[in-house]
Amino acid sequence: MSEADRDRLLDAVLPEIVFDGWSRHALRAAGRKIGLSAAEAEALFPGGPRDLVAGFSRRADRRMLARLGHLDLAGMRLHERVAAAIMARLEALALDREAVRHALLLLALPINLPLGARLLYETVDAIWYAASDASTDFSFYTKRALLAGVQVSTTLYWLEDRSANFAATRGFLDRRLGDIAKIPRWRERVAKRLRGLPNPLRGVWS
């Protein structure tokens, strides 16, 4: 079956999440709504709830990228492109906040932590590439680790945000990105001070 079939089943399962969470019961109920047998529904997501959540997250990433395609990213600074990407993803999920909440609960289970880490990495990696970041080596991984923290904290803030057009979330996000932007400047100040210290301490921050 196609990606369109998976998306159609995902659309059908979202209303079920409020009552049944991300579960095989919700998957089968959603399948019945669109004329699929239990076997056909499970064939689309053979891993059950874990596959459903993964599909939900990856679809949000695709929709984020589609929204960004309508923006003039070239006219933005790097941190503005990153902020636009994070907000585009949240806006794509605006009608499904309960599903996001239940997905985070599922991914917080110890057995699902590796999946949660993989999906988070996929999201922040897509954001950095969409922002046209060309980092390599250590900076490549550092930026993704830092952004992962911003992505998680901003999503948790957004889940409780009741402000118009998520203005409070955007303010929170801008503050977090501002904190990250200070890190290189802080690191350079420390490095300059260390360069004046005796040789055994040199190179710690190089």
FIGU-434338 format. One line per field, with one value per atom (N, C-alpha, C): atom name; residue number from 1; z, x, y. Coordinates in pm, 1 decimal, always signed. Each point is the difference from the previous one (the first is absolute). Last residue first. Layout:
# residues N
site CA,...;
pos NUM,...;
zz Z,...;
xx X,...;
yy Y,...;
This chain:
# residues 206
site N,CA,C,N,CA,C,N,CA,C,N,CA,C,N,CA,C,N,CA,C,N,CA,C,N,CA,C,N,CA,C,N,CA,C,N,CA,C,N,CA,C,N,CA,C,N,CA,C,N,CA,C,N,CA,C,N,CA,C,N,CA,C,N,CA,C,N,CA,C,N,CA,C,N,CA,C,N,CA,C,N,CA,C,N,CA,C,N,CA,C,N,CA,C,N,CA,C,N,CA,C,N,CA,C,N,CA,C,N,CA,C,N,CA,C,N,CA,C,N,CA,C,N,CA,C,N,CA,C,N,CA,C,N,CA,C,N,CA,C,N,CA,C,N,CA,C,N,CA,C,N,CA,C,N,CA,C,N,CA,C,N,CA,C,N,CA,C,N,CA,C,N,CA,C,N,CA,C,N,CA,C,N,CA,C,N,CA,C,N,CA,C,N,CA,C,N,CA,C,N,CA,C,N,CA,C,N,CA,C,N,CA,C,N,CA,C,N,CA,C,N,CA,C,N,CA,C,N,CA,C,N,CA,C,N,CA,C,N,CA,C,N,CA,C,N,CA,C,N,CA,C,N,CA,C,N,CA,C,N,CA,C,N,CA,C,N,CA,C,N,CA,C,N,CA,C,N,CA,C,N,CA,C,N,CA,C,N,CA,C,N,CA,C,N,CA,C,N,CA,C,N,CA,C,N,CA,C,N,CA,C,N,CA,C,N,CA,C,N,CA,C,N,CA,C,N,CA,C,N,CA,C,N,CA,C,N,CA,C,N,CA,C,N,CA,C,N,CA,C,N,CA,C,N,CA,C,N,CA,C,N,CA,C,N,CA,C,N,CA,C,N,CA,C,N,CA,C,N,CA,C,N,CA,C,N,CA,C,N,CA,C,N,CA,C,N,CA,C,N,CA,C,N,CA,C,N,CA,C,N,CA,C,N,CA,C,N,CA,C,N,CA,C,N,CA,C,N,CA,C,N,CA,C,N,CA,C,N,CA,C,N,CA,C,N,CA,C,N,CA,C,N,CA,C,N,CA,C,N,CA,C,N,CA,C,N,CA,C,N,CA,C,N,CA,C,N,CA,C,N,CA,C,N,CA,C,N,CA,C,N,CA,C,N,CA,C,N,CA,C,N,CA,C,N,CA,C,N,CA,C,N,CA,C,N,CA,C,N,CA,C,N,CA,C,N,CA,C,N,CA,C,N,CA,C,N,CA,C,N,CA,C,N,CA,C,N,CA,C,N,CA,C,N,CA,C,N,CA,C,N,CA,C,N,CA,C,N,CA,C,N,CA,C,N,CA,C,N,CA,C,N,CA,C,N,CA,C,N,CA,C,N,CA,C,N,CA,C,N,CA,C,N,CA,C,N,CA,C,N,CA,C,N,CA,C,N,CA,C,N,CA,C,N,CA,C,N,CA,C,N,CA,C,N,CA,C,N,CA,C,N,CA,C,N,CA,C,N,CA,C,N,CA,C,N,CA,C,N,CA,C,N,CA,C,N,CA,C,N,CA,C,N,CA,C,N,CA,C,N,CA,C,N,CA,C,N,CA,C,N,CA,C,N,CA,C,N,CA,C,N,CA,C,N,CA,C,N,CA,C,N,CA,C,N,CA,C,N,CA,C;
pos 206,206,206,205,205,205,204,204,204,203,203,203,202,202,202,201,201,201,200,200,200,199,199,199,198,198,198,197,197,197,196,196,196,195,195,195,194,194,194,193,193,193,192,192,192,191,191,191,190,190,190,189,189,189,188,188,188,187,187,187,186,186,186,185,185,185,184,184,184,183,183,183,182,182,182,181,181,181,180,180,180,179,179,179,178,178,178,177,177,177,176,176,176,175,175,175,174,174,174,173,173,173,172,172,172,171,171,171,170,170,170,169,169,169,168,168,168,167,167,167,166,166,166,165,165,165,164,164,164,163,163,163,162,162,162,161,161,161,160,160,160,159,159,159,158,158,158,157,157,157,156,156,156,155,155,155,154,154,154,153,153,153,152,152,152,151,151,151,150,150,150,149,149,149,148,148,148,147,147,147,146,146,146,145,145,145,144,144,144,143,143,143,142,142,142,141,141,141,140,140,140,139,139,139,138,138,138,137,137,137,136,136,136,135,135,135,134,134,134,133,133,133,132,132,132,131,131,131,130,130,130,129,129,129,128,128,128,127,127,127,126,126,126,125,125,125,124,124,124,123,123,123,122,122,122,121,121,121,120,120,120,119,119,119,118,118,118,117,117,117,116,116,116,115,115,115,114,114,114,113,113,113,112,112,112,111,111,111,110,110,110,109,109,109,108,108,108,107,107,107,106,106,106,105,105,105,104,104,104,103,103,103,102,102,102,101,101,101,100,100,100,99,99,99,98,98,98,97,97,97,96,96,96,95,95,95,94,94,94,93,93,93,92,92,92,91,91,91,90,90,90,89,89,89,88,88,88,87,87,87,86,86,86,85,85,85,84,84,84,83,83,83,82,82,82,81,81,81,80,80,80,79,79,79,78,78,78,77,77,77,76,76,76,75,75,75,74,74,74,73,73,73,72,72,72,71,71,71,70,70,70,69,69,69,68,68,68,67,67,67,66,66,66,65,65,65,64,64,64,63,63,63,62,62,62,61,61,61,60,60,60,59,59,59,58,58,58,57,57,57,56,56,56,55,55,55,54,54,54,53,53,53,52,52,52,51,51,51,50,50,50,49,49,49,48,48,48,47,47,47,46,46,46,45,45,45,44,44,44,43,43,43,42,42,42,41,41,41,40,40,40,39,39,39,38,38,38,37,37,37,36,36,36,35,35,35,34,34,34,33,33,33,32,32,32,31,31,31,30,30,30,29,29,29,28,28,28,27,27,27,26,26,26,25,25,25,24,24,24,23,23,23,22,22,22,21,21,21,20,20,20,19,19,19,18,18,18,17,17,17,16,16,16,15,15,15,14,14,14,13,13,13,12,12,12,11,11,11,10,10,10,9,9,9,8,8,8,7,7,7,6,6,6,5,5,5,4,4,4,3,3,3,2,2,2,1,1,1;
zz +2267.6,-143.2,-83.6,+493.5,-73.4,-148.1,+297.3,+55.3,-82.5,-59.1,-91.1,+52.7,+347.7,-134.6,-82.4,+453.3,-13.6,-139.3,+136.0,+25.4,-19.0,-48.8,-108.6,+32.3,+269.7,-27.2,-99.2,-50.5,+113.0,-35.8,-293.7,+81.2,+119.6,-304.9,-77.2,+78.4,+166.6,+19.4,-75.2,-50.9,+134.2,+22.7,-403.5,+5.3,+136.4,-62.2,-69.7,+6.2,+171.4,+87.3,-63.4,-259.8,+111.5,+95.8,-355.4,-47.7,+111.5,+84.5,-17.0,-42.4,+26.7,+133.2,-9.0,-398.7,+51.6,+139.3,-208.7,-65.6,+53.7,+182.5,+34.5,-71.9,-53.8,+89.2,+26.3,-257.5,-76.1,+86.3,+194.5,-76.4,-74.8,+231.2,+95.3,-73.4,-252.6,+41.8,+98.7,-132.1,-108.2,+32.0,+301.6,+2.2,-108.3,+11.9,+116.2,+6.1,-331.7,-28.9,+116.0,+59.7,-96.5,-30.0,+268.7,+71.7,-91.2,-196.5,+90.1,+76.9,-271.7,-82.5,+86.6,+211.2,-39.4,-83.8,+114.7,+117.8,-30.8,-329.6,+16.0,+119.2,-249.0,+71.2,+17.0,-173.9,-99.4,+63.9,+364.3,-139.5,-92.7,+486.8,-56.4,-147.0,+336.4,-42.9,-60.3,+143.4,-45.2,-48.8,+155.3,+99.1,-41.7,-271.9,+38.0,+98.2,-137.3,-96.7,+37.9,+243.8,+28.7,-86.6,-83.8,+129.1,+38.9,-387.6,-20.4,+130.2,+15.5,-67.1,-23.5,+183.7,+96.9,-63.0,-282.8,+104.5,+93.9,-334.9,-60.3,+106.7,+126.3,-30.3,-54.4,+75.2,+126.3,-20.2,-377.6,+55.0,+132.5,-212.1,-53.3,+50.6,+121.2,+59.3,-47.2,-193.1,+140.4,+68.6,-443.9,+6.3,+144.3,-85.3,-33.7,+8.5,+65.4,+109.0,-27.8,-332.7,+106.7,+116.4,-366.1,-53.5,+113.0,+84.0,-0.7,-48.4,-9.6,+134.7,+2.3,-480.0,+112.6,+134.1,-378.0,-11.4,+130.0,-232.2,+100.1,-26.1,-231.2,-66.7,+97.4,-37.8,+82.2,-61.3,-132.9,-82.3,+84.8,+128.8,+29.7,-76.7,-28.8,-56.2,+21.2,+197.3,-145.3,-67.3,+465.2,-34.2,-150.7,+162.0,+24.6,-41.7,-15.8,-107.8,+15.9,+343.3,-120.6,-117.8,+403.6,+6.9,-120.3,+24.5,-6.0,+0.1,+53.0,-136.4,-14.3,+429.5,-86.2,-142.8,+302.9,+32.0,-87.5,-30.5,-61.0,+26.8,+204.8,-145.9,-68.9,+467.5,-34.8,-150.9,+166.1,+22.0,-38.2,-9.9,-108.7,+14.2,+347.6,-123.3,-119.4,+417.9,-2.2,-125.5,+161.0,-121.5,-9.2,+373.3,-117.9,-130.0,+426.3,-20.1,-126.7,+17.8,+60.1,-28.8,-185.0,+127.0,+72.2,-409.5,-26.1,+127.3,+23.5,-50.1,-17.6,+119.8,+110.9,-42.2,-328.1,+90.4,+119.7,-298.9,-64.9,+90.2,+130.9,+18.8,-64.1,-65.1,+143.2,+26.7,-434.5,+31.2,+146.2,-139.0,-59.3,+27.9,+127.1,+88.1,-52.9,-261.9,+119.1,+96.2,-478.3,+52.9,+127.6,-300.5,+26.0,+69.6,-126.6,+86.6,+35.6,-274.0,+100.9,+86.9,-339.0,-71.9,+95.3,+177.4,-65.2,-77.2,+194.9,+103.0,-59.9,-285.4,+42.6,+104.6,-146.1,-109.4,+38.5,+292.6,+6.7,-110.6,-0.2,+120.4,+9.8,-352.4,-18.2,+121.0,+14.3,-94.5,-18.7,+257.9,+70.9,-89.4,-199.1,+96.5,+74.7,-286.1,-78.3,+92.3,+190.9,-42.0,-81.4,+135.2,+115.0,-33.2,-340.6,+34.1,+116.2,-294.2,+64.0,+47.8,-427.2,+146.3,+46.6,-462.1,+55.2,+151.3,-251.0,-40.9,+56.9,+51.1,+95.6,-33.9,-112.1,-58.0,+98.6,-50.2,+66.0,-71.9,-93.3,-35.8,+64.1,+77.9,-142.8,-46.4,+442.7,-18.3,-147.2,+119.6,+41.4,-22.7,-77.6,-100.9,+33.8,+308.6,-117.4,-109.3,+382.9,+35.7,-122.1,-38.8,-8.2,+39.7,+39.1,-141.5,-14.4,+435.7,-61.5,-145.6,+226.3,+48.2,-57.9,-82.8,-79.8,+42.9,+246.0,-131.5,-92.7,+429.8,+11.2,-136.2,+21.1,+37.5,+5.7,-62.4,-120.4,+22.5,+370.1,-93.0,-128.0,+311.1,+49.9,-92.2,-99.4,-15.3,+42.1,+71.8,-141.4,-26.6,+433.1,-28.1,-145.6,+145.3,+49.3,-30.8,-281.2,+91.0,+44.3,-329.1,+133.3,+101.1,-469.8,+62.2,+140.5,-343.3,+114.4,+79.9,-399.7,-27.6,+110.7,+40.3,-102.9,-34.7,+294.7,+65.6,-100.6,-161.9,+78.4,+63.1,-229.4,-93.7,+74.3,+253.9,-60.9,-94.7,+194.0,+101.5,-58.4,-357.2,+100.8,+101.5,-281.8,+1.7,+106.6,-121.9,-77.4,-6.7,+253.9,-141.3,-83.6,+470.2,-47.2,-147.7,+231.0,-28.7,-57.9,+150.5,-122.8,-39.4,+411.5,-110.2,-134.0,+386.1,-8.3,-115.5,+100.2,-61.0,-16.9,+219.5,-139.3,-69.1,+461.8,-76.3,-148.0,+286.4,-1.6,-81.5,+87.3,-109.3,-8.7,+199.6,+32.4,-122.8,+230.8,-117.6,+26.9,+248.1,-13.3,-129.6,+149.1,+10.1,-2.9,-16.4,+83.4,+25.3,-272.9,+122.5,+96.2,-442.2,+97.0,+132.9,-411.7,+93.5,+112.7,-374.3,+96.0,+105.0,-340.7,+91.2,+95.7,-373.7,+135.2,+98.9,-473.4,+63.7,+144.9,-271.8,+18.7,+75.5,-124.8,+107.8,+29.0,-367.9,+124.8,+120.3,-422.7,+16.5,+130.0,-131.3,+45.4,+25.0,-184.5,+139.0,+56.7,-451.6,+81.4,+148.0,-311.5,+9.9,+85.2,-113.1,+106.3,+20.7,-219.8,-20.9,+124.1,-60.7,+0.0,+0.0;
xx +4009.3,+34.9,-68.9,+11.0,-117.3,+30.8,+333.6,-121.5,-121.2,+460.5,-57.3,-124.3,+356.9,-32.9,-59.3,+175.1,-143.4,-36.1,+455.1,-80.3,-149.8,+325.0,-16.1,-86.7,-79.9,+115.3,-33.5,-306.5,+39.7,+120.4,-254.3,+96.9,+49.2,-335.6,+123.7,+106.8,-445.4,+84.4,+131.8,-329.8,+57.1,+95.1,-235.8,+96.5,+66.4,-351.6,+121.6,+107.0,-429.6,+72.3,+131.9,-284.3,+50.6,+81.2,-221.2,+115.2,+58.9,-396.9,+112.0,+125.7,-404.5,+47.6,+122.9,-215.2,+64.4,+56.3,-249.5,+129.4,+73.6,-439.0,+100.1,+133.1,-428.1,+101.4,+114.6,-390.9,+85.7,+111.1,-339.3,+95.5,+98.0,-353.1,+95.2,+106.6,-354.4,+91.1,+103.5,-346.4,+97.8,+100.5,-352.9,+87.0,+106.0,-328.2,+89.2,+95.9,-333.0,+100.2,+98.7,-369.2,+95.5,+110.9,-361.8,+81.4,+110.2,-318.0,+85.8,+93.8,-323.8,+101.6,+95.3,-369.3,+97.7,+110.5,-359.9,+82.6,+106.6,-324.1,+97.3,+91.6,-373.1,+117.0,+109.7,-449.8,+102.5,+130.6,-284.5,-42.3,+117.9,-0.1,+6.2,-40.3,+54.2,-134.8,-1.4,+359.5,-15.8,-142.4,+225.7,-81.5,-30.3,+265.5,-113.7,-92.5,+418.3,-108.8,-124.0,+405.9,-60.2,-124.4,+254.9,-67.7,-67.7,+262.9,-119.7,-78.0,+415.4,-99.0,-129.8,+370.4,-53.7,-107.2,+223.3,-78.1,-63.5,+290.8,-118.9,-89.7,+422.7,-94.2,-130.7,+352.0,-49.8,-102.6,+217.6,-88.9,-59.4,+333.0,-133.3,-99.0,+454.2,-57.0,-143.2,+240.6,-27.0,-65.1,+143.4,-117.3,-34.5,+387.3,-118.7,-125.9,+415.6,-29.6,-128.3,+177.1,-68.1,-36.4,+235.9,-118.6,-79.2,+427.8,-106.9,-130.8,+399.0,-50.8,-118.5,+80.9,+77.9,-67.9,-175.4,+55.3,+70.6,-395.1,+97.6,+47.9,-319.0,+102.0,+106.0,-551.7,+119.8,+99.8,-470.3,+121.6,+125.3,-471.6,+56.5,+129.0,-217.5,-92.5,+51.3,+239.7,+16.9,-92.4,-41.6,+129.0,+23.3,-391.4,-3.6,+131.2,-35.6,-78.1,-4.4,+201.3,+83.0,-71.9,-230.3,+97.4,+93.6,-324.7,-63.8,+103.0,+142.3,-49.7,-60.4,+134.3,+114.8,-45.7,-323.5,+43.4,+117.5,-151.4,-96.2,+37.9,+261.3,+16.0,-94.5,-32.4,+124.8,+18.6,-364.8,-19.4,+122.7,+29.0,-83.9,-20.9,+231.4,+79.9,-80.1,-231.9,+93.8,+88.2,-352.7,-15.9,+97.3,-32.7,+19.4,-5.2,-83.7,+139.6,+22.5,-387.9,+17.4,+141.8,-177.3,+70.9,+17.5,-251.3,+143.8,+82.0,-475.2,+41.1,+151.7,-189.5,-12.7,+46.4,-23.7,+112.9,-4.3,-360.0,+120.7,+121.5,-413.3,+1.7,+123.4,-61.4,+17.3,+9.1,-104.6,+140.8,+27.3,-441.8,+75.1,+149.2,-283.6,-18.0,+75.4,-3.1,+84.3,-16.9,-154.5,+25.9,+83.6,-120.8,-128.1,+15.4,+386.0,-86.0,-131.7,+418.5,-56.5,-105.9,+246.5,-52.8,-68.4,+226.0,-123.8,-63.6,+420.1,-103.3,-134.1,+372.7,-34.9,-111.2,+176.3,-75.0,-42.6,+283.7,-137.6,-85.5,+458.1,-62.0,-146.3,+251.8,-20.0,-69.6,+126.3,-110.6,-30.8,+376.0,-124.6,-120.7,+421.0,-20.9,-131.4,+138.4,-41.7,-28.0,+174.1,-138.1,-52.5,+451.2,-86.1,-146.9,+322.1,-3.6,-95.2,-120.4,+123.7,-17.0,-283.4,+5.5,+140.8,-172.5,+2.5,+8.5,-36.2,+125.0,+12.5,-396.6,+105.1,+130.9,-519.5,+123.4,+113.8,-460.9,+61.1,+127.1,-281.5,-76.2,+57.6,+170.5,+13.7,-73.9,-30.3,+118.5,+20.9,-343.5,-32.8,+118.2,+68.8,-91.6,-38.0,+259.1,+79.2,-88.0,-216.6,+83.5,+77.7,-238.2,-88.4,+73.9,+227.0,-26.9,-86.9,+85.2,+122.5,-23.5,-346.5,+13.8,+125.6,-66.4,-92.5,+5.3,+248.2,+61.2,-91.8,-160.6,+111.5,+60.5,-340.0,-54.8,+110.4,+120.4,-62.8,-55.7,+174.0,+107.8,-56.2,-305.1,+62.8,+113.9,-209.4,-95.2,+62.8,+239.5,+0.0,-94.4,+4.6,+130.2,+8.1,-389.4,+8.3,+132.3,-35.0,-103.1,+20.0,+250.8,+56.9,-99.7,-103.9,+21.3,+58.9,-277.6,+83.9,+28.6,-234.2,+53.3,+94.0,-234.0,+102.7,+62.5,-368.1,+125.7,+111.9,-434.7,+46.1,+135.5,-214.4,+46.9,+54.2,-196.6,+126.0,+56.4,-422.9,+104.7,+135.2,-336.6,-6.8,+111.2,-226.2,+109.5,-25.7,-261.0,-26.4,+112.6,-43.7,+32.7,-7.6,-101.9,-62.9,+25.8,+211.7,-141.3,-69.1,+443.9,-8.3,-144.1,+89.6,+20.3,-10.3,-14.3,-122.0,+10.1,+378.6,-104.7,-129.1,+360.8,+35.8,-110.6,-34.0,-25.3,+28.9,+107.2,-145.7,-37.7,+450.8,-50.4,-152.5,+256.1,-17.5,-47.2,+105.3,+58.9,+1.1,-387.4,+143.6,+50.6,-468.5,+74.6,+150.8,-323.6,-65.4,+88.3,+145.9,-50.8,-56.6,+140.5,+109.0,-48.4,-262.5,-5.8,+102.5,-27.7,-110.6,-9.3,+339.6,+22.8,-117.0,+24.3,+33.6,+8.9,-85.3,-113.4,+30.2,+337.9,-107.5,-117.3,+346.8,+42.1,-107.9,-62.7,-23.6,+42.6,+87.5,-145.0,-35.1,+452.4,-47.5,-150.8,+195.8,+44.0,-49.4,-77.4,-82.2,+35.6,+262.3,-132.1,-93.9,+426.3,+8.1,-134.6,-42.6,+76.8,+7.4,-32.6,-83.5,+87.6;
yy +2451.0,+17.0,-104.9,+78.1,+46.6,+18.4,-163.5,-62.8,+37.1,+162.4,-99.0,-66.6,+200.3,+45.7,-114.0,-25.5,+25.4,+46.5,-96.6,-120.5,+20.3,+379.9,-97.1,-121.8,+467.0,-88.2,-109.8,+430.8,-83.4,-86.2,+300.1,+72.0,-79.1,-156.9,+13.7,+75.6,-54.6,-118.0,+10.9,+338.1,+2.6,-116.9,+17.8,+110.4,+7.4,-308.6,-41.8,+108.7,+92.9,-91.7,-40.6,+260.8,+79.3,-87.0,-212.3,+75.8,+85.8,-239.4,-92.6,+73.8,+238.7,-33.8,-89.7,+100.8,+120.6,-24.8,-346.3,+21.1,+122.5,-86.6,-100.7,+21.9,+249.2,+55.8,-97.1,-113.3,+90.9,+58.3,-269.7,-79.7,+89.7,+206.8,-59.4,-81.4,+174.6,+106.1,-51.7,-281.1,+13.0,+110.1,-52.8,-118.9,+6.7,+338.5,+10.1,-118.0,+0.6,+103.1,+14.3,-289.2,-53.9,+101.4,+138.4,-98.1,-53.9,+280.7,+75.5,-91.9,-198.6,+63.5,+83.2,-196.1,-101.7,+62.3,+271.7,-26.7,-104.8,+103.2,+108.7,-24.9,-260.1,-52.1,+105.2,+83.2,-34.8,-46.7,+188.8,+10.9,-28.4,-231.3,+134.7,-1.5,-365.2,+37.3,+141.0,-442.8,+138.9,+24.6,-417.5,+71.2,+144.1,-294.2,-84.3,+70.2,+193.9,+16.4,-80.5,-52.8,+131.0,+20.3,-381.4,-12.4,+131.0,+0.9,-81.6,-14.7,+215.2,+84.2,-76.6,-228.7,+96.1,+88.3,-313.2,-67.5,+101.7,+162.8,-60.0,-63.1,+170.0,+108.4,-56.8,-299.8,+51.8,+109.4,-167.6,-102.9,+47.3,+257.9,+22.7,-104.1,-42.0,+120.9,+22.3,-353.5,-28.3,+120.0,+49.0,-86.4,-35.7,+253.7,+77.5,-84.7,-214.1,+93.3,+77.0,-287.1,-71.7,+91.4,+187.7,-66.9,-64.4,+185.8,+98.9,-60.3,-263.4,+21.4,+96.0,-153.6,-47.7,+31.9,+311.3,-134.8,-35.3,+381.7,-41.8,-142.5,+327.0,-82.1,-48.5,+187.3,-2.3,-97.7,+151.6,+11.4,+11.3,-82.4,+131.7,+24.9,-415.0,+97.9,+141.5,-351.3,-1.3,+100.7,-52.0,+60.9,+0.3,-211.4,+144.5,+65.1,-470.0,+61.7,+151.6,-241.5,-9.0,+64.9,-46.0,+109.5,-2.0,-347.0,+132.0,+112.0,-448.4,+21.6,+139.7,-139.3,+30.4,+28.0,-142.0,+135.8,+39.3,-440.4,+91.3,+145.8,-336.2,-4.4,+97.1,-55.4,+68.9,+3.7,-244.0,+142.5,+79.5,-467.6,+49.3,+150.4,-215.9,+4.9,+52.5,-58.0,+113.2,+2.7,-325.7,+80.2,+117.2,-311.7,-84.4,+80.3,+217.2,-42.6,-81.2,+366.1,-131.9,-50.6,+405.9,+13.9,-133.9,+60.8,+1.7,+13.5,+17.0,-131.6,-5.9,+410.9,-94.9,-139.0,+333.4,+25.4,-95.3,-12.6,-52.0,+19.1,+184.7,-145.4,-62.9,+461.5,-26.7,-150.7,+142.1,+27.3,-33.4,-24.5,-110.5,+17.1,+344.8,-115.2,-121.3,+396.1,+11.4,-117.8,+136.3,-134.3,+3.3,+370.4,-65.2,-134.6,+264.9,+80.8,-67.9,-111.5,-90.9,+66.7,+231.4,-115.7,-98.5,+371.2,+43.4,-115.1,-71.1,+10.1,+42.1,-10.6,-135.7,+2.1,+408.8,-63.1,-141.2,+241.4,+47.2,-63.1,-98.1,-55.9,+42.1,+185.6,-143.8,-61.9,+454.4,-18.1,-148.1,+118.2,+30.0,-22.6,-42.4,-108.3,+21.1,+338.5,-116.9,-118.3,+389.3,+24.1,-117.5,+6.9,-28.9,+24.3,+98.6,-142.1,-28.8,+422.0,-42.0,-144.0,+185.9,-7.0,-33.4,+17.9,+134.8,+4.0,-405.4,+64.8,+140.1,-265.7,-32.2,+70.6,+54.3,+52.7,-21.8,-314.4,+114.7,+43.6,-390.8,+119.6,+126.9,-443.7,+25.5,+123.6,-180.1,+83.4,+34.3,-300.4,+137.2,+92.9,-455.6,+54.1,+143.7,-240.3,+36.2,+59.0,-164.7,+114.1,+47.6,-393.9,+116.2,+127.7,-409.5,+29.0,+124.4,-156.6,+52.6,+36.9,-214.0,+138.0,+64.3,-451.6,+79.3,+146.6,-307.0,+21.9,+77.9,-121.4,+93.3,+31.2,-326.5,+130.1,+105.8,-450.0,+53.6,+138.8,-228.7,+33.3,+60.8,-162.8,+122.6,+42.9,-408.0,+109.4,+132.8,-398.7,+38.5,+116.5,-180.2,+59.6,+47.3,-239.3,+137.7,+68.1,-425.6,+46.5,+144.0,-273.2,+14.6,+53.2,-52.9,-131.3,+6.5,+303.9,+35.8,-126.9,-44.8,+133.4,+47.0,-408.6,-14.9,+134.8,-28.7,-34.5,-22.1,+89.1,+115.0,-29.5,-347.8,+102.8,+121.6,-347.7,-46.2,+104.7,+74.1,+12.4,-39.4,+179.0,-105.0,+23.2,+406.0,-96.8,-105.4,+419.9,-120.0,-100.7,+424.7,+25.9,-128.3,+0.9,+123.2,+24.9,-362.9,-27.1,+124.3,+42.3,-77.5,-27.1,+204.3,+94.0,-71.6,-261.3,+81.9,+99.0,-260.4,-81.6,+79.7,+212.1,-28.5,-79.5,+84.0,+122.1,-22.7,-348.5,+16.2,+123.4,-86.8,-84.2,+10.8,+422.7,-141.6,-77.8,+503.8,-64.7,-149.7,+261.9,+18.0,-61.9,+28.5,-125.4,+16.6,+373.2,-101.2,-121.6,+366.7,+64.1,-104.2,-119.6,+9.9,+56.6,-45.5,-112.9,+13.4,+307.6,+20.5,-110.3,-44.8,+112.3,+26.0,-331.0,-44.5,+116.4,+57.5,-67.2,-37.1,+191.9,+98.0,-61.1,-287.6,+89.2,+104.8,-281.1,-71.7,+84.5,+172.7,-8.2,-72.1,+18.7,+131.1,-1.4,-383.9,+16.6,+133.5,-85.6,-89.1,+13.2,+233.7,+61.2,-85.6,-161.3,+99.9,+68.5,-482.6,+121.8,+88.1,-567.1,+119.6,+125.4;
